[in-house]
Amino acid sequence: MPIHYLNGRRLKHGMIAGAESVILRKEYLNKINVFPVADGDTGTNMALTLKAVVDALYECDDSTIDAVVCCAADAALVGSRGNSGTILAQFYQGLYEGLSGKERASAKDFANALIRAKEYAYEAMMNPVEGTILTVIRDWTHAVHELSNKTADFKHLFLESYNAAKHALAKTPELLKVNGEAVLKKAGVVDSGAQGFVDMVEGVMKFISEGNLKEVFDKRKRFAVEEAQGEGAQIEANSNAITFQFCTEFVLENSASFDKKALRKELLNYGDSLIIGGSSTKTKVHIHTNEPQTIFDIAARYGILQKTKFEDMKAQHENAFGKKPIGILTDSTCDLPDEYLEANDITLVPLSLRFGDEEFLDRVTLSPAEFYHRLQDAKDLPRTSQPSTAQFKQAFDDMLRRYDNVIAIMLSSSVSGTYQNAKLSSKFFKERNIVVIDSRIASMGLGFLVREAVEMRNRGESVEAITTRLNYLKTKIKAFLSLQTIDNLVRGGRLSKSKGFVAKLLHINPVLTFDEHGKVVQCGKGFGEKGALNKAIELAINYVKGKSTAKVAIVYSDNRALADEAKSKILTALPNLSVELAQISPVLGVYGGKGCVAMIALAE
């Protein structure tokens, strides 16, 4: 029986069928990923983008075409990942514009909307490249448009246009050239993003032809790995060929004076593969750059920054050619330097904090300098929150493409839900080895554990040996926190107002530590401006004195001079002791406040 119109329900189910077709093929798409960077994640990025669309569509009112396509477009914009995912999001934005306001659509209506969707996809690209997903989008939409002049039957429309999409896909190895070289042809593959789009069209076609969603709605199959058919890309690892290292993305809630052209002009100075798209209220940006923080700083001038991320494409490229035994993950309260984390391929999952309506990712979109500047003028203490289970699930999924095992070392479970969310997320990977460790501490206490894990991994030791060692070592680490002000503890609810009033009246500042359960408790107190600092120094010296193996990290919030003073006093007492300095992350600074200095001591 012919289908002469699409209503909301048909379109919704067709979109889900197309998305699931891509999701089930994500590993194969990763396997043939060559352009623009051979980092083995195109399938994952397309799958995650379309998963966001599917999740939204399951909850969507399907009474009209308008409602369904609006829902899909919004979800794709916010959930898009990577180059191909961002292009897909723009395709959906154009489709929404073309079908906006309609209760149902004829073949002609649908064909016209697809032409607008194709235009949106091309307009988002600064330099559209043929032989990619764009080529398939163009040829398929044009085929649909031409066929709509001959038939009103959607079954015939999709069946015939699918053949045009496959023909366009077959041309990609000849069309796509980088510096005159046919890189796809050399690697023996078609374009990964283009293949994903053809898979999506195929899924829609099968649903329109068969009308059977039994398998589509089997959520247990979502993200199942289909056996990858065909050879992967024949390409050698060469990360030095990657000019811009970080795949950087963000969503922007546009300001009243938002200027897309001005934003594009600024960003072009800092990278390539720039894609800018979105709606009248939100903008999604994808760019390859060496300066992700600069990109985020620029974007913040054009609206409210949301959904930020950046990924190291050099590491992804190298890891795409063979797994390594053990990957290490920690959270953003681990105050090891960025250079160390990058050099040792440590994955960092950021906590977040919010000033009013503005949300920031700890250590990613908010520097300590900006944080303390904002904190000084803030009427209310910023709210902090742990990474979601979805964030951890994605981090584990990314890492397990590169490593056989993952060791995750987390902030104390007694002060944050970070550990619990990581533990919950690890259960999604029952057949994979993910070990989640509760450090029972924070800051450079985490840092000591991460360094130990790196050293043991580099020596070739097993996951079991590393886990045993870390669970022992965390019992040998102590923190002694001196606070110059208790205002943030009171404002954040960690200290009652009555106790705070008495403490301020008597000029008493507490010295805090983590107990054996990782809970923050008082271990001393100081009187006067530097009383708490001197007491914390004394406690740290006494803890490490006489131990065969000992080291101290002094961490501070905004006052480096106090940390230098503490270092000088400790080295005067123990000249041969290893002492280092580090600045604490903004999330920890929320409660430590200005002038906070802590001695983190390891002694065996």
Helices and strands as residue ranges (DSSP letters): H 8-23, H 26-31, H 42-58, H 65-79, H 82-99, H 107-124, H 133-147, H 154-175, H 183-187, H 192-210, G 219-221, G 239-241, E 246-254, H 260-267, G 268-270, E 271-278, E 282-289, H 292-299, E 303-312, H 313-319, E 324-331, H 338-343, E 347-349, E 352-355, E 358-361, H 368-377, E 383-385, H 389-400, E 403-410, H 418-426, G 427-429, E 433-438, H 444-458, H 463-473, G 474-476, E 477-482, H 487-491, H 497-505, E 508-514, E 520-527, H 531-544, E 550-556, H 560-573, E 578-583, H 586-592, E 597-603
